[in-house]
């Protein structure tokens, strides 16, 4: 029961955030049936991704951004409008933005770049080796070549 109450509070806070954002931007009605609302919600999602969100977090995961979009969809549905975000439609602007973020996260988690501190540590380990044929020197040579 307490988890459901937390979910309701989160949804209400996100909906309130969207409504307030629309007021600040100068959009008199945050919901509507016109095609332009898809674009408005796509812009809102980009703001969310850039740190203008309920907690002002700089980086949000795609699942959190998707949650913001789905709560805006609920707001539209409550007013009998077509939800602006459709993640399965390849031409839906908000869906494209969220799906691109999901793809970027997948790529980033597959390969984390080596930073200078990691490279320096591998170089230090290679220099401390007593043989030029050691595995540490081999690793350093491979990383340097890469």
Secondary structure, DSSP 8 states (H G I E B T S, - for coil): -HHHHHHHHHHHHHHHHHHHHHHHHT-S-S--SSTHHHHHHHHHHHHHHTT-STT--S---HHHHHHHHHHHHHHHHHTT---S--TT-TT-HHHHHHHHHHHHHHHHHH-----HHHHHHHHHHHHH-S-TTSHHHHHHHHHHH-
